[in-house]
Amino acid sequence: MSRFVLGIGILTLLLAAPPAAAGNVPLAEAVAEMVMGRDDAPVTMIEYSSLACPHCAAFHRDVLPKIKETYIDTGKVRLIYRDFPLGGLALAAAMLARCGGSAKFFGFIEVLYRSQAQWSSADDPSRELARVARFAGISQKDFEACLVNEPLMTDIRERAADAQKKFGIESTPTFIIEGEKIVGARPFEDFRDVIEKALEKKR
């Protein structure tokens, strides 16, 4: 029996999003910026994460919900999620999340982070990732097509390399908040201090 189990709460993250059309989304949508929050939010927070990184999973589990409630949902912060995959498995997961499309993206990566311990250490990670994909409406055929999508793979790798050059990103998670860098899954209070300082400058 598979060690992979999806709880009702996790499934809700995917099912709450609008139904996706069959098949993978076009490349233009897959490589688009994945943004949470209002476009006119005064502060922009960029997250560089790897889907196979335990510290990134901890941030998404313990800290991001507080940032979302306090700053994103209130229109003060716009979060841009960018892939910085560390290893082939993380790259495959990043491609898979993007192939599902923007409507389900954040729900999809939350499922991947919450179930990370299962699929990342499975004897057959590909099979477990395919199981996650089915809950997001991605068939086995589309799953396989996604993971051999060379333009998508190249785009993710090139953007990660650009982030390394531009911001000196070396580990995940790393955040850029209005030019200030935060490295690691730090407590909410650390993010709050930087965000409040950035908001004050915008007033």
Helices and strands as residue ranges (DSSP letters): H 8-15, H 27-30, E 34-36, E 43-49, H 54-58, I 59-63, H 64-67, I 68-72, E 77-83, H 88-99, H 105-114, H 116-119, H 125-135, H 140-146, H 150-167, E 174-177, E 180-183, H 188-202
